[in-house]
Amino acid sequence: MQQPSTQVDTEFVQFLQGLPADWETRMRELGAFTYAGKIQSPSELLRAIFLYCGPDQSLREVAGTLTLHAERITDQAVWKRLHRCTPFLITLLKQMLSLEELPALPQHLRFLSCDGTTVECPGATSADYRLHLTINLVNLQLHEVLIGTTPKGESLKHYHFHAGDVAVVDRGYCSSAGILDTVCTRKADVIVRWNHQLPRYEPQEKSRAIDFCAELKSQQPGTLRSLSVIVKYAQTSKNKDKRELGGLLHVYRMTAQEAKTASRKVRRTHQKKQRKLSEKTRFLRQCVLVFTSLSSTVLSGETVLAIYRCRWQIELAIKSMKSLINLNKLRAHRGSTRAEMYLYGKVLYLLLVEQDMRPTFGHAWGGLDGDRAGTAWRLYKLLKARLDAILIAQWAWRLEAVPACFHVLMERPRKRKLQHLPRRVVELRYTLNVLSKAA
């Protein structure tokens, strides 16, 4: 039995409860919704956006779904309405990811893990867009999203940090420029896996770079030690920045078994890239070097290394975004307005799924500040399927609109016609069927 459309409207309104209260006003102000035509309201336009970015319907499938619910609309008309929505989606994401309102940890510290991933357009031979993501390491919620073109590589300068924030990042973000900008200018702190090719200097003799191999050879396997170091530009550097930053380099030397595994991994990596593996690199890869601007009175070396291990959660978050919402399968050409709209719409859709997950299943699954019974990946998948069903709402399709939907979904005229059996074969098949029934 076909259920009334009021139920569909009610469920869709519940789906939109996670958006800011003034989202309709913003949609009108930013030019996303300027007139009521085939799409008659802001909520219907938002449904079209989410159908395109959530269940990954094509423009023609979006047009067919909207036709079954309301009035006949073509894929060209859908695109004309969607391509103006990018500024609105960016503004909406900034409202939902308000950096000032997120709670800080005790002692006014908020640990944020940052990383990036690339997205390729269809048929591309290299990356076209780069997504810079930040998650809160306590509740694992998305904290910040930035979308740019690929020339923007990994750098702490891309992110917006505040006093009390601690950026937990991998070796790719280890640069003097990013660390000095984050700590000295933005008054935040860092926990970063150190790149041993970047020199560090003695606190007592700031012109002398530390020889890590000589310093660490006497350290026993399976032990942890902390070194006071200075981060600054080398005197031979062309950069005129004279700032200096003192910090601690926590060094864990691996056990024999751990060192064997790490050596095998780095050797395989160098072989693939056809590089010669030096003895210095072989030795230093048996040590985990983590630099932090936090003093040992705030966090001990063991705690710093434990927090750095939690950085893996950003990797898992990126993998989940790729598997749950197909974030890496861009369906637009580089530079088109549809590409950015698609990416921002994807992230917005994921936020709504996340906001629906926590009140539905509770908060026990979604944080690192307590005992965990599992990960939220399956919950995301389950709720995404539910929200996809609410958007498509096949139980509320109008049967009288099926012919119009079929016309919308038809193939456009093209040189290669759709195949069909020759007329003579069809006639012969019909004749044989008649003869067999007569017999």
Helices and strands as residue ranges (DSSP letters): H 5-15, G 16-18, H 23-29, H 42-53, H 59-69, H 75-82, H 86-96, G 106-108, E 110-119, E 129-136, E 142-149, G 156-158, E 165-169, G 171-173, H 176-180, I 181-185, E 189-193, H 212-216, E 224-231, E 245-253, H 256-272, H 279-284, E 287-292, H 301-309, H 312-324, H 337-361, H 377-392, G 394-396, G 399-401, H 402-409, H 423-438
